[in-house]
Every structure is written in structure tokens, then in C-alpha cells.
């Protein structure tokens, strides 16, 4: 007998015991179907014991029985010694691990397997362990994906053991697995000397700043990674700083995806790094990204080589005179930048002096927007002086830089809807505002003061009309 069909026969665990005792004598049976019966974890243990000894069975159909997680784990343990079973069907049983074990049995015999994607269900670390057993002898695997499988730290440990022997893997995806900082540490230790991996995706894993540090340290020595995707990982400003330090020496990483993290500085790094490698990228918009001087220092080191960027928007980014000095160094060397937006920062006379000095050497920048900074008469004079001696024209957009005041004689600051706050730092009831000069209701940038209940606002078109 090569095939035995016993489906839908109301077979219980006792019946399974009789069948497995018969099969232990190595009957030449290749296919056994006992689906749609009443087999529980007890029956699964009988089947597992039989599989440890049987050397002929290739196909086993256990669909729609009553096997739960304990029974699935018993079957998985049997697969450690059984090398002949090539297909196991567990659909319709009562454990989330069914698909994991099915895949494990299937892939261990697929010697040509190059791409493996785990079925996105809640496998947990036990499911990862099962699949890891099936993959451990695949030396030609190039892509491995465990997206949305919730394998956690323990699952990462199981899969990391595969990476120690597989040197052909080029893409690794663990999106949505809650591996956290501890899992990242385990993974980076394994990848430290991996010679082929080019793409690593770790979205939705709650790695935080500490996990970011492990990955940043990896980037300092790893020269093969070209894409690192860390979107939605609770990374803050400190984590962004770790990556800035790593990227100073790593020039191979093309895309560092950090959008939707805790600090807007992360998004700024993503945009900056990506703009270097997007062929048709001309404008880089970093408005209100919380960039700060430290990231400006990093970005300024890239501007001279970013020969596609013509327009750079850095409005409202807490840039001080120090950041302006970094930008000035970049402006000296840039031959493509045409427009630079620096409105509503904290640049004073010293920063204006650095920018003016840089413009003596740069002949391509044609517009420098500086409204809403702390520039006084001395800084304005430096900028106007360089404007006269330049061989190519430049506009500074310096109108009303220091003259804009509210009726209470407070200095106005250029703000977007998020930056418009009451004195107690609470947001206003609406995102928009009504210009106190032209009475238009707008949503764009405004010159703002929070000295009244509704705030005092002047739209960007009206500074010259202020009385």
C-alpha cells in the first residue's frame, strides 16, 4: 500500500494510535490522509512518535482536526529526526503555528530556494524557530522576509543563527515584529561581518534611541548596506545624532528611511540622504523638521557634492549662528544651489556675517530668504555690502527683518500653524488665522505674537503695510 485515505471517518486519538503503531514497522506507505477527523494533541503526539521512526511517508494530511499548539510543537520536534516527509497539511486546526510548520517542512526539501517570505500571521518566536529549522541548510538564500509575524527577540535569536552560516543573503525584512532594542542588538552582532546584505528593513519594531545606537555602530564598519528602513520606531533626537555620527564615515548607505519617528530630525536625515541619490531631485524641503545646528553640520558637508539640489528649504529649524557658519562653508563650495530659505530661525549678526563672507566666493546662489531671524543693522550691512561687490545679482528678502512689531511693541516671529502657540504654550482653537492688516483668513505662515487671546498676526504679504 502506497496511499491510505482515511478522511472524515470520525477517527479519534485511539484510532490514530492504532494507525501509527502499524506505520512504525516501516510499511511502504508514502501518503496518509486523515483529515476531517477528531484528532487532538494526544493523537498528534502518537503521529510525532511514528514520524521519528518512519522513513517512507512523504505526504501527511491532517487538515481540519482539533490539534492545538502543544500537538503542533510535538510534530515540529519530530521533524528534527524525520528527513523523508516533504508535505504536511495542517489547515483548519487550532494553532497559529500550523502555517509555520507547514512552511518549515516544505522549504527544507526545496534546495533551489532563493527567496522566502513567511506568511504574515502571529507566528511568535516558536513559529520562527520552526521555520529556522527548515532554512538552516539553505546556503543560496538571497531574500528572507518575516514581515508582521510578531516574532520578537526570541524569534530574532533563532533567525540570526541562519545568518551566521548564510553568506549570500542580500535582503532581510523584519517589519512589524516588536523586536525592540534587545532584538536589534542580537541582529547587529550577527550582521557585523556579513559580506552580502544590502537591504535591511525594520519598520514598526519600537527600537528607540538605544536600538538606533546599535544600528549606527553597525554602519560605522559595514560597507555593504545600501538601504536601511527604520520608519515608525520611536527614535528620538538622540537616535538621530547617532546616525549623523555614523554617516560621516559611511558613504555607501544610499537610503536611510527614518520617517514617522519621535523626532522630526529623523525625517530630515531621510530627506537629506535620499536627495543625494534621486536622479531628478532638485528641491529639498525640510521646513519645520527640527533640524538644529548638529544636523546642519552634517547636511552642509553633503551640499557641495549634492550637485542636483538647487533649492533648499530650512524654514523654522532652530538654526543659530553656529548653523549659519556651517551653511556658509557649504555655500562657498556649492556650484548648483540657487535658492536657500532660512526664514524664522535664530540667526543673528554673526551668522549673517558668515553668510555674507561665503557669498563672496559663490556666484550661483540668487536668493537668500532671511526674514524672521535676529539679524540687526550690522548683519544687514554685511549682506548689503556683499550684494554690491558680487558679479552676479542676489536677493536677500530682508524687508522688515527687525521692524515688525505688534501693537504692544513685541517683536513678531514668522510661524507656521504648528508653531503658533498661546503664551501658555497651548494651541489656538483653529489652525488658521486672520491677518490683522488685510483681514484675510489664511492657513499659511504668519508674523505672530501671542500677547492677546487670539494672537496678533500679519500675513507674509503685509509687512510693508504695517503702520
Backbone torsions as a table, in degrees:
resi	resn	phi	psi	omega
1	UNK	NA	124.8	177.9
2	UNK	-102.1	-23.0	-177.0
3	UNK	-138.6	134.4	-179.9
4	UNK	-126.7	119.2	-177.7
5	UNK	-107.3	111.9	-178.5
6	UNK	-129.1	30.8	-177.7
7	UNK	-70.4	146.1	173.9
8	UNK	53.2	51.8	-180.0
9	UNK	-120.6	16.3	179.2
10	UNK	56.5	36.0	-179.8
11	UNK	-75.5	131.2	178.2
12	UNK	-104.1	-173.9	-179.6
13	UNK	-61.4	-34.1	179.0
14	UNK	-64.8	-40.7	177.8
15	UNK	-64.7	-38.9	178.3
16	UNK	-62.7	-37.8	179.5
17	UNK	-61.2	-41.1	178.6
18	UNK	-65.2	-43.1	-179.2
19	UNK	-63.6	-45.7	-176.5
20	UNK	-69.5	-34.4	176.1
21	UNK	-61.5	-38.7	179.6
22	UNK	-67.0	-38.7	-177.5
23	UNK	-75.6	-20.9	-179.3
24	UNK	-63.8	-19.9	179.9
25	UNK	-82.4	15.0	177.5
26	UNK	59.8	45.2	170.6
27	UNK	-59.0	144.2	-176.4
28	UNK	-74.9	51.8	-179.6
29	UNK	-94.2	130.4	-178.7
30	UNK	-106.0	-24.9	-178.5
31	UNK	-136.6	129.4	178.5
32	UNK	-128.8	123.0	178.7
33	UNK	-118.0	112.6	176.2
34	UNK	-129.8	45.3	179.6
35	UNK	-81.0	165.5	179.1
36	UNK	56.3	48.4	176.1
37	UNK	-125.9	-157.6	-175.3
38	UNK	-120.8	40.6	-177.1
39	UNK	-80.3	129.7	178.9
40	UNK	-109.2	-166.0	178.6
41	UNK	-60.4	-32.4	179.6
42	UNK	-63.5	-46.0	177.6
43	UNK	-64.4	-35.2	178.7
44	UNK	-63.4	-34.4	177.6
45	UNK	-66.1	-40.9	176.6
46	UNK	-60.2	-43.6	-179.7
47	UNK	-64.7	-41.3	-180.0
48	UNK	-62.2	-43.2	178.9
49	UNK	-62.2	-38.7	178.3
50	UNK	-65.2	-41.9	-177.4
51	UNK	-64.9	-27.1	178.9
52	UNK	-66.6	-24.1	-177.1
53	UNK	-107.9	-28.3	-174.4
54	UNK	-73.2	137.8	-179.1
55	UNK	-123.7	15.3	-178.3
56	UNK	-120.8	-28.7	-174.7
57	UNK	-68.1	127.7	-179.1
58	UNK	-111.6	-31.3	-176.9
59	UNK	-127.7	128.5	179.8
60	UNK	-131.5	119.4	-177.8
61	UNK	-108.9	110.7	-179.8
62	UNK	-119.9	27.9	-177.8
63	UNK	-59.9	148.1	170.5
64	UNK	51.9	51.2	168.0
65	UNK	-110.3	-156.4	-176.6
66	UNK	-121.2	34.0	-177.9
67	UNK	-79.3	131.4	179.6
68	UNK	-109.7	-168.6	-171.3
69	UNK	-59.0	-41.3	-178.9
70	UNK	-60.7	-41.1	178.6
71	UNK	-67.3	-38.9	178.1
72	UNK	-63.6	-40.0	179.0
73	UNK	-64.9	-36.0	176.6
74	UNK	-63.8	-42.7	177.9
75	UNK	-63.8	-38.6	179.3
76	UNK	-63.8	-40.7	178.1
77	UNK	-62.8	-36.0	179.6
78	UNK	-64.9	-29.8	-179.2
79	UNK	-68.2	-13.6	177.4
80	UNK	-66.3	-31.9	-179.0
81	UNK	-107.2	-25.3	-179.5
82	UNK	-81.5	126.8	-178.4
83	UNK	-118.4	2.9	-175.6
84	UNK	-101.0	-28.6	-178.2
85	UNK	-65.8	125.5	-178.3
86	UNK	-110.7	-18.7	-179.9
87	UNK	-142.5	128.3	178.2
88	UNK	-130.6	122.6	-177.9
89	UNK	-111.6	116.8	-176.3
90	UNK	-122.0	12.3	-176.9
91	UNK	-58.3	139.8	176.6
92	UNK	87.1	8.7	173.3
93	UNK	-93.3	-172.7	-166.1
94	UNK	-108.8	35.4	179.9
95	UNK	-139.7	141.2	175.4
96	UNK	-69.8	-11.6	-177.9
97	UNK	-84.4	-4.6	-177.1
98	UNK	-57.1	-49.4	-177.7
99	UNK	-65.0	-36.1	179.5
100	UNK	-61.9	-45.3	-179.2
101	UNK	-69.7	-38.3	176.0
102	UNK	-57.5	-47.6	-179.5
103	UNK	-64.1	-40.3	-178.9
104	UNK	-60.2	-44.6	180.0
105	UNK	-65.4	-40.1	-177.4
106	UNK	-67.5	-47.8	-171.0
107	UNK	-74.4	-22.7	-176.7
108	UNK	-67.8	-19.1	179.0
109	UNK	-102.3	-3.0	179.8
110	UNK	-90.5	87.8	-174.1
111	UNK	-69.2	-18.7	-179.4
112	UNK	-95.9	9.1	-176.6
113	UNK	-62.7	125.2	177.6
114	UNK	-118.0	-29.6	-178.9
115	UNK	-125.1	126.0	177.1
116	UNK	-127.6	128.9	176.3
117	UNK	-125.4	115.0	178.3
118	UNK	-66.5	143.0	178.7
119	UNK	-66.3	124.2	-172.9
120	UNK	-70.7	79.7	173.0
121	UNK	-130.6	175.6	-177.9
122	UNK	-75.9	74.8	-178.0
123	UNK	-67.7	-38.8	-174.3
124	UNK	71.1	179.9	-176.0
125	UNK	-70.3	-27.0	178.3
126	UNK	-67.6	-39.5	176.6
127	UNK	-64.5	-39.7	177.6
128	UNK	-63.0	-37.5	179.1
129	UNK	-63.6	-41.9	179.0
130	UNK	-63.1	-46.4	-179.0
131	UNK	-67.5	-35.1	177.2
132	UNK	-59.3	-37.8	177.5
133	UNK	-62.9	-39.2	-178.9
134	UNK	-71.6	-24.4	-174.7
135	UNK	-96.2	-11.0	-165.8
136	UNK	-65.8	-18.7	179.6
137	UNK	-103.7	11.6	-179.2
138	UNK	-93.2	97.2	-176.5
139	UNK	-84.1	-12.3	-176.8
140	UNK	-102.5	6.6	-178.7
141	UNK	-63.7	128.6	-178.6
142	UNK	-111.1	-22.6	-179.4
143	UNK	-138.1	132.1	-178.2
144	UNK	-133.6	123.8	-176.4
145	UNK	-130.1	126.8	175.1
146	UNK	-124.6	43.4	-176.8
147	UNK	-63.9	134.0	174.3
148	UNK	55.4	40.4	-180.0
149	UNK	-106.1	-5.8	176.7
150	UNK	53.8	46.5	-175.7
151	UNK	-83.2	-19.6	175.7
152	UNK	63.8	-168.3	-177.1
153	UNK	-63.9	-43.9	-178.3
154	UNK	-62.9	-37.1	177.8
155	UNK	-67.0	-39.4	177.5
156	UNK	-61.4	-39.3	178.4
157	UNK	-59.5	-42.2	-179.6
158	UNK	-64.4	-45.8	-176.9
159	UNK	-72.0	-31.8	-179.7
160	UNK	-60.8	-30.3	179.6
161	UNK	-63.9	-29.3	177.3
162	UNK	-67.4	-40.3	-175.3
163	UNK	-66.4	-22.6	-179.2
164	UNK	-69.0	-27.5	-179.2
165	UNK	-105.7	-24.2	-179.7
166	UNK	-89.2	117.6	-178.7
167	UNK	-110.1	8.3	-178.3
168	UNK	-104.9	-5.7	-176.7
169	UNK	-66.3	126.6	180.0
170	UNK	-112.1	-18.4	-179.4
171	UNK	-137.6	131.3	-177.8
172	UNK	-134.5	123.2	-175.8
173	UNK	-123.3	120.6	176.5
174	UNK	-127.8	38.3	-178.7
175	UNK	-65.1	137.0	173.7
176	UNK	67.9	48.4	-177.6
177	UNK	-125.5	2.1	177.7
178	UNK	51.9	44.9	-178.5
179	UNK	-78.1	-21.1	176.2
180	UNK	57.0	-170.4	-174.4
181	UNK	-62.4	-41.5	-177.0
182	UNK	-62.9	-39.8	178.6
183	UNK	-67.4	-37.4	177.7
184	UNK	-64.2	-41.0	178.5
185	UNK	-59.0	-46.0	179.3
186	UNK	-61.6	-43.8	-177.3
187	UNK	-67.0	-43.8	-177.9
188	UNK	-67.6	-33.2	176.5
189	UNK	-62.6	-37.9	179.4
190	UNK	-72.1	-38.0	-175.1
191	UNK	-82.4	-5.3	-174.5
192	UNK	-52.5	-36.7	-176.7
193	UNK	-119.9	18.6	178.8
194	UNK	-72.6	131.4	-169.0
195	UNK	-99.6	-0.9	-174.5
196	UNK	-127.1	-22.7	-172.2
197	UNK	-60.8	123.9	-178.7
198	UNK	-111.1	-29.3	-175.9
199	UNK	-127.4	126.1	177.6
200	UNK	-128.8	119.6	-178.4
201	UNK	-114.5	124.5	-176.5
202	UNK	-137.5	40.1	179.0
203	UNK	-63.7	154.3	173.2
204	UNK	52.8	55.5	-179.9
205	UNK	-128.0	3.5	175.7
206	UNK	53.4	45.9	-175.5
207	UNK	-80.6	-23.9	177.3
208	UNK	64.4	-171.5	-177.5
209	UNK	-67.0	-35.9	-178.3
210	UNK	-67.3	-41.5	176.0
211	UNK	-64.6	-36.6	177.4
212	UNK	-60.9	-35.5	179.8
213	UNK	-64.2	-42.3	178.5
214	UNK	-60.8	-41.8	-179.2
215	UNK	-71.0	-37.5	177.2
216	UNK	-63.2	-40.6	177.4
217	UNK	-63.7	-36.3	177.0
218	UNK	-62.5	-40.7	-178.4
219	UNK	-65.7	-24.0	-179.5
220	UNK	-68.8	-25.3	-178.0
221	UNK	-114.8	-25.9	-177.9
222	UNK	-83.2	128.1	-178.6
223	UNK	-116.1	10.8	-179.1
224	UNK	-100.2	-30.9	-178.1
225	UNK	-62.8	130.6	175.0
226	UNK	-112.1	-22.0	-179.9
227	UNK	-137.8	128.3	175.8
228	UNK	-129.6	114.6	-175.3
229	UNK	-106.1	111.0	-177.3
230	UNK	-126.2	33.8	-179.2
231	UNK	-66.8	144.8	176.2
232	UNK	57.6	61.8	-177.3
233	UNK	-131.7	16.4	176.9
234	UNK	61.2	30.7	179.0
235	UNK	-83.6	128.8	-179.0
236	UNK	-100.3	-164.4	-176.2
237	UNK	-65.0	-35.3	179.3
238	UNK	-64.3	-41.2	176.9
239	UNK	-62.0	-38.6	177.2
240	UNK	-61.2	-38.4	178.8
241	UNK	-63.4	-38.9	178.2
242	UNK	-59.3	-42.2	-179.2
243	UNK	-69.9	-35.6	176.8
244	UNK	-58.1	-45.9	-180.0
245	UNK	-62.4	-41.1	-178.3
246	UNK	-68.1	-37.7	-175.5
247	UNK	-74.3	-12.7	176.7
248	UNK	-66.0	-28.2	-179.1
249	UNK	-110.4	-20.0	-179.4
250	UNK	-94.6	112.5	179.9
251	UNK	-107.4	-1.7	-178.0
252	UNK	-85.6	-30.1	-179.2
253	UNK	-67.9	119.0	-177.5
254	UNK	-91.2	-39.8	-175.8
255	UNK	-128.4	117.9	173.4
256	UNK	-115.4	103.8	-172.7
257	UNK	-94.7	110.1	-174.8
258	UNK	-126.4	19.8	-178.0
259	UNK	-66.3	155.8	175.2
260	UNK	61.6	39.3	171.0
261	UNK	-104.8	-174.6	-174.1
262	UNK	-68.7	-37.9	-177.3
263	UNK	-102.2	131.9	175.9
264	UNK	-63.1	-17.2	177.0
265	UNK	-62.3	-28.8	178.2
266	UNK	-62.5	-43.7	179.3
267	UNK	-64.6	-36.0	178.7
268	UNK	-60.7	-43.4	179.5
269	UNK	-63.0	-41.2	178.6
270	UNK	-58.9	-46.5	-177.6
271	UNK	-66.1	-43.6	-178.5
272	UNK	-61.9	-49.5	-177.0
273	UNK	-65.6	-42.6	-178.7
274	UNK	-65.9	-34.6	-176.9
275	UNK	-64.3	-21.0	-180.0
276	UNK	-73.1	-19.3	-171.9
277	UNK	-121.2	1.0	175.9
278	UNK	-91.1	117.7	-168.6
279	UNK	-58.9	-39.3	-174.0
280	UNK	-103.1	14.5	-179.9
281	UNK	-71.7	123.0	178.6
282	UNK	-119.2	-34.2	-177.3
283	UNK	-112.8	133.1	176.2
284	UNK	-117.4	115.1	-175.6
285	UNK	-106.5	109.3	179.5
286	UNK	-120.5	29.5	-178.4
287	UNK	-61.2	129.9	176.6
288	UNK	57.1	41.8	179.3
289	UNK	-100.6	7.3	178.6
290	UNK	61.7	37.8	-172.6
291	UNK	-62.8	-57.9	-179.1
292	UNK	75.0	169.4	-173.5
293	UNK	-65.4	-35.5	-175.4
294	UNK	-64.1	-44.1	179.5
295	UNK	-73.6	-31.5	174.6
296	UNK	-60.4	-38.3	178.2
297	UNK	-59.7	-46.6	178.8
298	UNK	-64.0	-47.2	-177.4
299	UNK	-62.4	-38.7	-178.8
300	UNK	-63.6	-29.8	178.2
301	UNK	-70.5	-19.3	-178.4
302	UNK	-94.9	-26.2	-174.0
303	UNK	-54.8	-43.7	-179.2
304	UNK	-60.9	-28.9	-179.8
305	UNK	-94.5	-12.1	178.9
306	UNK	-83.3	74.9	-169.7
307	UNK	-77.1	6.8	175.9
308	UNK	-100.1	-22.6	-171.7
309	UNK	-76.0	124.1	179.6
310	UNK	-112.5	-25.4	-177.0
311	UNK	-132.4	127.0	-178.2
312	UNK	-126.5	119.4	-177.7
313	UNK	-104.6	112.2	179.7
314	UNK	-123.0	33.1	-179.7
315	UNK	-63.0	136.4	173.7
316	UNK	55.9	66.4	-178.1
317	UNK	-133.7	19.3	176.1
318	UNK	58.9	35.0	179.2
319	UNK	-83.1	127.9	-179.5
320	UNK	-104.8	-169.0	177.5
321	UNK	-60.3	-33.0	178.6
322	UNK	-63.7	-46.5	177.4
323	UNK	-63.2	-38.0	177.9
324	UNK	-62.6	-34.6	177.8
325	UNK	-66.2	-40.9	176.5
326	UNK	-61.8	-44.0	179.5
327	UNK	-63.5	-37.5	179.8
328	UNK	-61.3	-40.8	177.8
329	UNK	-60.7	-40.7	179.2
330	UNK	-69.0	-40.0	-178.9
331	UNK	-61.9	-36.8	179.1
332	UNK	-56.6	-36.2	-173.5
333	UNK	-98.5	-14.5	-176.2
334	UNK	-74.4	139.1	177.7
335	UNK	-118.8	4.4	-177.0
336	UNK	-124.1	-24.1	-176.1
337	UNK	-65.6	126.5	-176.9
338	UNK	-110.3	-40.2	-177.8
339	UNK	-127.2	135.2	178.6
340	UNK	-132.2	120.1	-177.4
341	UNK	-103.7	115.0	-178.7
342	UNK	-125.9	25.2	-179.3
343	UNK	-62.8	152.4	172.1
344	UNK	56.0	48.1	170.8
345	UNK	-115.8	-160.4	-178.2
346	UNK	-121.4	40.6	-179.7
347	UNK	-83.9	129.6	179.4
348	UNK	-109.3	-159.4	-177.4
349	UNK	-62.1	-38.2	-179.7
350	UNK	-63.5	-44.3	178.1
351	UNK	-63.8	-40.2	178.1
352	UNK	-62.1	-37.3	178.4
353	UNK	-63.3	-42.9	178.3
354	UNK	-62.2	-43.5	-179.9
355	UNK	-64.6	-41.5	179.8
356	UNK	-62.8	-41.6	179.5
357	UNK	-63.1	-40.3	-179.8
358	UNK	-64.6	-34.6	-176.7
359	UNK	-70.8	-12.6	174.1
360	UNK	-68.9	-25.1	-177.6
361	UNK	-102.7	-15.4	-177.4
362	UNK	-104.6	129.4	-179.0
363	UNK	-117.5	8.0	-177.8
364	UNK	-103.1	-31.3	180.0
365	UNK	-65.6	123.8	-176.0
366	UNK	-111.0	-18.4	179.5
367	UNK	-141.3	127.9	176.8
368	UNK	-127.2	110.0	-176.1
369	UNK	-91.0	121.3	-173.7
370	UNK	-130.3	13.5	179.4
371	UNK	-60.7	149.7	173.2
372	UNK	77.1	24.6	174.4
373	UNK	-107.3	-165.9	-177.8
374	UNK	-107.1	27.5	-174.0
375	UNK	-77.3	126.3	179.6
376	UNK	-100.6	-168.5	-177.3
377	UNK	-57.4	-37.7	-178.4
378	UNK	-65.1	-43.3	179.1
379	UNK	-66.0	-40.7	178.4
380	UNK	-62.8	-39.5	-179.9
381	UNK	-63.2	-41.9	178.6
382	UNK	-61.0	-42.1	-178.8
383	UNK	-68.9	-41.5	179.7
384	UNK	-67.1	-34.4	178.9
385	UNK	-63.5	-44.2	-178.8
386	UNK	-70.0	-28.6	177.9
387	UNK	-62.3	-36.1	-177.8
388	UNK	-74.1	-31.3	-174.9
389	UNK	-94.2	-9.8	-179.4
390	UNK	-68.5	145.1	178.2
391	UNK	-81.5	-19.7	175.7
392	UNK	-117.2	144.9	-175.6
393	UNK	-70.0	152.7	175.9
394	UNK	-147.6	142.6	176.2
395	UNK	-110.7	136.3	-176.2
396	UNK	-102.8	-12.4	-178.1
397	UNK	50.6	55.7	-177.6
398	UNK	-102.3	7.2	-177.7
399	UNK	-57.5	129.9	174.3
400	UNK	58.0	34.2	-179.5
401	UNK	-61.6	-40.9	-176.1
402	UNK	-117.2	-4.1	-173.9
403	UNK	-90.1	-12.7	-174.0
404	UNK	-74.4	116.3	-178.2
405	UNK	-133.3	151.4	174.4
406	UNK	-83.1	172.7	179.7
407	UNK	-58.2	-22.8	178.1
408	UNK	-88.6	9.0	178.2
409	UNK	69.2	25.8	173.0
410	UNK	-88.7	143.9	179.8
411	UNK	-72.0	134.0	179.4
412	UNK	-84.0	150.3	178.4
413	UNK	-124.6	138.1	179.8
414	UNK	-73.0	122.8	-174.0
415	UNK	-134.4	151.8	168.4
416	UNK	-96.0	-175.2	-174.6
417	UNK	-63.9	-30.6	179.8
418	UNK	-76.9	-29.7	-177.2
419	UNK	-84.7	-17.2	178.3
420	UNK	-71.3	107.9	-177.5
421	UNK	-128.9	153.6	172.5
422	UNK	-73.2	172.7	179.6
423	UNK	-59.6	-29.9	179.9
424	UNK	-89.4	15.3	177.9
425	UNK	70.3	5.4	175.3
426	UNK	-77.6	154.2	178.1
427	UNK	-77.9	155.3	174.2
428	UNK	-72.6	165.7	-176.1
429	UNK	-65.4	-29.5	-180.0
430	UNK	-126.7	157.0	178.5
431	UNK	-76.8	-25.5	-178.2
432	UNK	-86.0	-178.3	179.1
433	UNK	-153.1	164.3	176.2
434	UNK	-111.7	121.2	-178.9
435	UNK	-63.8	128.0	-178.2
436	UNK	-78.7	0.7	176.2
437	UNK	-104.6	-55.5	-176.1
438	UNK	-100.8	-4.9	177.3
439	UNK	67.1	12.0	176.5
440	UNK	-76.8	144.1	175.4
441	UNK	-94.6	121.3	-170.4
442	UNK	-134.8	166.0	176.7
443	UNK	-118.1	-2.9	-173.3
444	UNK	-83.1	-169.4	177.9
445	UNK	-60.4	148.3	176.2
446	UNK	-141.4	153.7	169.3
447	UNK	-83.3	118.6	-164.2
448	UNK	-127.8	147.7	169.1
449	UNK	-139.2	139.4	-175.0
450	UNK	-100.0	26.1	-174.2
451	UNK	-77.9	-10.7	176.7
452	UNK	-117.7	171.2	-176.4
453	UNK	-60.9	-43.2	-178.3
454	UNK	-95.7	-4.9	-178.2
455	UNK	85.4	155.2	174.4
456	UNK	-109.8	126.7	-174.8
457	UNK	-135.0	142.6	171.7
458	UNK	-128.0	128.2	179.7
459	UNK	-70.2	165.4	-175.3
460	UNK	-64.1	-21.7	-177.4
461	UNK	-83.0	-14.1	-168.2
462	UNK	-106.0	3.0	-177.2
463	UNK	-55.2	-38.2	-176.7
464	UNK	-73.9	-11.3	179.6
465	UNK	-92.6	-9.5	-175.3
466	UNK	-63.1	133.7	-179.6
467	UNK	-81.9	NA	NA
